Amino acid sequence: MKFVRIPFVSEAAMPKFDSYVICTSPRSGSTLLCKLLAATGISGNPGSYFHRPSIAEWLAYFEPAADASRPEADILATIFRAAIAKRKR
């Protein structure tokens, strides 16, 4: 077994983030992770939005005026931006 030394990175050198997205598969423990992060008191209050794979429902919840005829990748990017913006408030 080979060990690799990982250099120490000070907290001051770490980039600051306004938000984060946790992407998981069903039954992965993401709800527990969200609760644990909230319990820290410093990680915000993450929530689960995407229980069912329904782009139409996500559009209706996050951005009702979105154009559903756009490419799926563009629609998903719009949904994720809206989810991040919603949690920042």
RAKASUL-V448653 format. One record per residue. N is the residue number from 1. PSI is psi in whole degrees, -180 to 180 (none if undefined). Layout:
n: <N N>
psi: <PSI PSI>
This chain:
n: <1 2 3 4 5 6 7 8 9 10 11 12 13 14 15 16 17 18 19 20 21 22 23 24 25 26 27 28 29 30 31 32 33 34 35 36 37 38 39 40 41 42 43 44 45 46 47 48 49 50 51 52 53 54 55 56 57 58 59 60 61 62 63 64 65 66 67 68 69 70 71 72 73 74 75 76 77 78 79 80 81 82 83 84 85 86 87 88 89>
psi: <134 132 138 129 127 122 145 135 120 155 -35 -28 -12 139 150 138 145 -25 171 160 132 120 122 175 163 147 35 -7 14 -34 -43 -44 -45 -43 -41 -42 -43 -37 -20 -27 -3 -3 18 -159 76 148 164 126 -26 55 -36 142 80 99 -38 -43 -40 -42 -45 -37 -44 -34 85 -22 6 148 107 -5 -6 165 146 -40 -39 -41 -46 -39 -41 -42 -45 -40 -42 -38 -44 -44 -39 -39 -17 -26 none>
